[in-house]
């Protein structure tokens, strides 16, 4: 108001110097991001300029989307700088025109002349406000492209599954194990079927984890280099969980295979004149019945520690404790998908490690010994 006393208002508010300073900063940032994008692209594309173990580890740690994000940020900042340059020029022109109107208003000799100048100033103010809104909308659109949006919960879960399918299988196995244990209290056959599927996922996770060089390295570095860090303990706990989870499924298949082979041979011996298909049906039936029976026996076996602690408890209490123990595995398996908190991850590893040492591993050894005694010739 002090600078436009005659008009009574400022038709073109703004500070061209501040806009110009911001434009220069954005241009410099855009140039830096462009160079960073170029360097990262060269690194990700396995440029011959940097090779070796350190280069391989660095490339593995980079997100595949990082070059694209850097490129988008460079483009967005460059566009914002260009738009602000245009706004600076417009602002200078509008302020010069506003100063001219102020001079004319101050020099007006009649009320009619003053009214005409103020009308022109009001038209300038309207045009100036519209131009400012257009620039703001353009800058907002450019800002939206500066960085990737935080994914929603479902998208975040899916991204984590895709990034580490082996861990996803381990977690799915733990969740199915808990569901199967709970369902088995009401419908044992259905619960057993779910638990067997979970055991199959554990086997798949075990194969994928042990074939992953990064997973193996986190374990071997602990023993060979003394690097007992968070990765070592997480990998160790995961390995115990995967191995323990495979026991029911592998034991059931092994028992079924032995019984099926024996039944097939017996059928073929009873009808030597028949074809090789003679023993197929009896063998398949024996395999199915024995595998199911073995899996059901293992499902009902308590771990050594649980059996000792609950030896005087009722069967329903023992079943409930078994579901609760399995439930902790489901909770820790799902925790990592709903939060990226490092403390939560370490807590989950601690809980899984304690359960693995006190229950999973001893139970797996006990069940393996039970099945082995039946498989031995």
C-alpha positions in Angstrom: 0.0 0.0 0.0 2.9 2.4 0.8 4.3 2.1 -2.7 0.9 2.5 -4.4 -0.7 5.3 -2.5 -2.5 6.9 -5.4 -3.9 3.6 -6.7 -4.8 2.3 -3.3 -3.5 -1.3 -4.0 -0.6 -3.1 -5.6 -1.8 -4.5 -9.0 1.3 -6.8 -9.4 2.7 -8.0 -6.1 5.9 -10.0 -6.2 9.7 -9.9 -5.8 11.5 -10.4 -9.2 14.9 -10.6 -7.5 13.7 -13.5 -5.2 12.2 -15.3 -8.2 15.4 -14.9 -10.2 17.5 -16.2 -7.3 15.2 -19.3 -6.9 15.3 -19.9 -10.7 19.1 -20.0 -10.5 19.1 -22.5 -7.7 16.6 -24.7 -9.5 18.7 -24.6 -12.6 21.8 -25.6 -10.7 19.9 -28.5 -9.0 18.6 -29.7 -12.3 22.1 -29.7 -13.8 23.4 -31.7 -10.8 20.5 -34.2 -11.0 21.1 -34.6 -14.7 24.8 -35.5 -14.1 23.9 -37.9 -11.2 21.4 -39.6 -13.5 24.0 -40.1 -16.2 26.5 -41.5 -13.7 24.0 -43.9 -12.1 22.9 -45.1 -15.5 26.6 -45.8 -16.4 27.1 -47.7 -13.1 23.9 -49.8 -13.5 24.7 -50.6 -17.1 27.9 -52.3 -15.9 30.2 -49.8 -17.4 33.8 -51.0 -17.9 34.9 -47.9 -15.9 34.2 -49.7 -12.6 34.4 -53.5 -12.2 35.1 -55.9 -9.4 33.4 -57.1 -6.2 32.7 -53.5 -4.8 31.1 -52.5 -8.1 28.9 -55.6 -8.1 27.8 -55.1 -4.5 27.1 -51.4 -5.2 25.0 -52.2 -8.3 23.1 -54.9 -6.3 22.2 -52.3 -3.6 20.8 -49.8 -6.2 17.1 -49.7 -6.8 16.3 -50.6 -10.4 14.1 -47.5 -10.5 16.7 -45.1 -9.2 18.0 -43.9 -12.6 14.4 -43.3 -13.7 13.6 -41.3 -10.6 16.7 -39.2 -11.0 15.9 -38.6 -14.7 12.3 -37.6 -13.7 13.6 -35.2 -11.0 16.0 -33.6 -13.5 13.3 -33.1 -16.0 10.9 -31.7 -13.4 13.4 -29.2 -11.9 14.5 -28.1 -15.4 10.8 -27.5 -16.3 10.2 -25.6 -13.0 13.3 -23.4 -13.7 12.0 -22.6 -17.2 8.6 -21.8 -15.9 10.0 -19.5 -13.2 12.1 -17.7 -15.7 9.0 -16.9 -17.7 7.2 -15.8 -14.5 10.2 -13.6 -13.6 9.9 -11.8 -17.0 6.1 -11.5 -16.6 6.5 -10.2 -13.1 9.0 -7.5 -14.2 6.8 -6.4 -17.0 3.7 -6.2 -14.7 5.5 -4.3 -12.0 6.8 -1.8 -14.5 3.2 -1.3 -15.8 2.0 -1.0 -12.2 4.6 1.7 -11.5 3.4 3.6 -14.6 -0.2 3.4 -13.4 0.8 4.6 -10.0 2.5 7.6 -11.6 -0.5 8.4 -13.7 -2.8 8.1 -10.7 -0.7 10.5 -8.7 -0.7 13.0 -11.6 -4.4 12.7 -12.3 -6.1 16.1 -12.2 -9.7 14.9 -12.2 -11.7 12.2 -10.5 -12.6 10.7 -13.9 -8.9 10.4 -14.9 -8.1 8.7 -11.6 -11.0 6.3 -12.0 -9.7 5.3 -15.5 -6.2 4.6 -14.2 -7.6 2.6 -11.3 -9.7 0.6 -13.8 -6.6 -0.2 -15.8 -4.8 -1.1 -12.7 -7.6 -3.5 -11.6 -7.4 -5.2 -15.0 -3.7 -5.6 -14.6 -4.3 -7.1 -11.1 -6.8 -9.6 -12.6 -4.4 -10.6 -15.3 -1.5 -10.8 -12.8 -3.4 -13.1 -10.5 -4.4 -15.4 -13.4 -0.8 -15.7 -14.5 0.4 -16.4 -11.0 -2.2 -19.3 -10.7 -1.1 -20.8 -14.0 2.5 -20.8 -12.9 1.6 -22.3 -9.5 -0.3 -25.1 -11.2 2.6 -25.8 -13.5 5.1 -25.9 -10.6 2.8 -28.2 -8.6 2.6 -30.6 -11.5 6.4 -30.5 -11.8 6.8 -31.1 -8.1 4.6 -34.2 -8.2 7.2 -35.8 -10.5 10.2 -35.0 -8.3 10.0 -38.3 -6.4 8.0 -41.5 -6.4 4.8 -41.4 -4.3 4.7 -43.6 -1.3 2.9 -46.8 -2.3 -0.3 -47.8 -0.6 -0.3 -50.8 1.8 -1.2 -53.4 -0.9 1.3 -52.0 -3.4 4.0 -51.9 -0.7 3.3 -55.6 0.2 3.4 -56.6 -3.4 6.7 -54.7 -4.0 8.3 -56.5 -1.0 7.1 -59.9 -2.3 8.5 -59.2 -5.8 11.8 -57.9 -4.4 12.4 -61.0 -2.2 10.3 -64.0 -3.3 12.3 -66.4 -1.1 11.4 -64.5 2.0 7.9 -64.2 0.8 7.7 -68.0 0.6 9.1 -68.3 4.1 6.6 -65.8 5.5 3.7 -67.5 3.6 4.7 -70.8 5.1 4.7 -69.4 8.6 1.3 -67.9 8.1 -0.2 -71.0 6.6 1.3 -73.1 9.5 -0.5 -70.9 12.0 -3.7 -71.0 10.0 -3.4 -74.8 9.6 -2.8 -75.3 13.3 -5.9 -73.3 14.2 -8.1 -74.9 11.6 -6.9 -78.4 12.7 -8.6 -77.8 16.1 -12.0 -77.8 14.4 -11.3 -79.8 11.2 -8.1 -81.9 11.4 -8.1 -83.0 7.7 -8.4 -79.4 6.5 -5.9 -78.1 8.9 -3.4 -80.8 8.0 -3.8 -80.0 4.3 -3.1 -76.4 4.9 0.0 -77.2 7.0 1.3 -79.5 4.2 1.0 -76.7 1.7 2.9 -74.5 4.1 5.6 -77.2 4.4 5.9 -77.3 0.6 6.4 -73.5 0.6 9.2 -73.9 3.2 11.0 -76.4 1.0 10.7 -74.0 -1.9 12.0 -71.1 0.3 14.9 -73.3 1.5 16.0 -74.1 -2.0 15.7 -70.4 -3.1 17.6 -69.1 -0.1 20.4 -71.6 -0.2 20.9 -70.9 -3.9 21.1 -67.2 -3.4 24.8 -66.0 -3.2 23.9 -63.0 -1.1 22.1 -65.1 1.4 25.0 -67.6 1.7 27.5 -64.8 1.9 25.7 -63.2 4.9 26.2 -66.6 6.7 29.7 -67.4 5.6 31.0 -63.9 6.5 29.8 -64.5 10.0 31.8 -67.6 10.5 34.9 -66.7 8.3 35.1 -62.9 9.0 33.3 -62.6 12.3 30.6 -60.4 10.8 27.8 -61.4 13.2 25.7 -58.5 12.1 21.9 -58.2 11.7 22.0 -59.8 8.2 23.8 -62.9 9.6 21.3 -63.4 12.4 18.3 -62.8 10.1 19.7 -65.3 7.5 20.5 -67.8 10.2 17.0 -67.6 11.8 15.4 -67.8 8.3 17.5 -70.9 7.5 16.4 -72.7 10.7 12.8 -71.8 10.0 12.9 -73.0 6.4 14.6 -76.3 7.4 12.2 -77.0 10.2 9.2 -76.2 8.1 10.2 -78.7 5.4 10.3 -81.7 7.8 6.6 -82.6 7.9 6.2 -82.5 4.1 9.5 -84.3 3.3 8.8 -86.9 6.0 5.3 -87.5 4.7 6.5 -87.9 1.1 9.4 -90.2 2.1 7.1 -92.4 4.2 4.5 -92.5 1.5 7.2 -93.3 -1.2 8.5 -96.2 0.9 5.0 -97.6 1.4 4.0 -97.0 -2.2 7.1 -98.8 -3.5 6.5 -101.8 -1.3 2.8 -102.0 -2.3 3.7 -101.7 -6.0 6.3 -104.5 -5.7 3.9 -106.7 -3.8 1.2 -106.3 -6.4 3.6 -107.0 -9.3 4.9 -110.1 -7.5 1.4 -111.4 -7.0 0.7 -111.0 -10.7 4.0 -111.5 -12.5 2.2 -111.9 -15.8 0.7 -108.5 -15.6 2.1 -105.2 -17.0 4.1 -102.7 -15.1 0.9 -100.8 -14.5 -0.4 -103.6 -12.3 1.1 -102.2 -9.2 0.3 -98.5 -10.0 -3.0 -98.3 -8.3 -2.0 -100.2 -5.1 1.2 -98.2 -4.9 -0.6 -94.8 -5.3 -3.2 -95.8 -2.6 -0.5 -96.9 -0.2 1.5 -93.7 -0.9 -1.5 -91.5 -0.2 -2.6 -93.3 2.9 0.9 -93.5 4.5 1.9 -90.0 3.6 -1.3 -88.6 5.2 -1.0 -90.8 8.2 2.6 -89.8 8.8 1.8 -86.1 8.4 -1.0 -86.4 10.9 1.2 -88.2 13.4 3.8 -85.4 13.1 1.1 -82.7 13.5 0.1 -84.1 16.8 3.6 -84.5 18.2 4.7 -81.9 20.7 8.2 -80.4 20.7 10.5 -81.6 23.4 10.3 -78.4 25.4 6.6 -78.0 25.0 6.0 -81.6 25.9 8.1 -81.3 29.0 6.5 -78.0 30.2 2.9 -79.2 29.5 3.2 -82.8 30.5 0.5 -82.5 33.1 -1.8 -80.4 31.0 -4.8 -81.4 29.0 -4.7 -82.1 25.3 -6.8 -79.0 24.6 -4.3 -76.8 26.5 -1.4 -78.4 24.6 -3.2 -77.8 21.3 -3.8 -74.2 22.3 -0.2 -73.6 23.1 0.8 -75.1 19.8 -1.5 -72.7 17.9 -0.1 -69.7 20.0 3.5 -70.7 19.2 2.7 -71.0 15.5 0.8 -67.7 15.7 3.9 -65.9 16.8 5.5 -67.0 13.5 2.6 -65.6 11.5 2.7 -62.3 13.4 6.5 -61.8 12.8 6.1 -62.9 9.2 3.5 -60.3 8.5 5.1 -57.5 10.5 7.7 -56.7 7.9 5.0 -56.1 5.3 3.1 -53.5 7.2 6.1 -51.5 8.5 9.7 -50.8 7.5 10.8 -50.0 11.1 14.3 -51.4 11.7 13.6 -52.0 15.4 10.5 -54.0 14.6 12.5 -56.1 12.1 15.2 -56.8 14.8 12.5 -57.7 17.3 10.9 -60.1 14.9 14.2 -61.8 14.2 14.8 -62.1 18.0 11.3 -63.7 18.5 11.8 -66.0 15.5 15.3 -67.0 16.7 14.0 -67.8 20.2 11.2 -69.9 18.8 13.5 -71.6 16.4 16.0 -72.6 19.1 13.5 -73.5 21.7 10.7 -75.1 19.6 11.1 -75.3 15.8 14.6 -76.9 15.7 14.0 -79.4 18.6 10.6 -80.4 17.2 12.1 -80.9 13.7 14.8 -83.1 15.1 12.3 -85.1 17.1 10.0 -85.6 14.1 12.9 -86.5 11.8 14.1 -89.1 14.3 10.6 -90.5 14.6 10.2 -90.8 10.8 13.7 -92.2 10.3 13.1 -95.0 12.8 10.1 -96.0 10.6 12.0 -95.7 7.3 15.1 -97.7 8.3 15.2 -101.1 6.7 
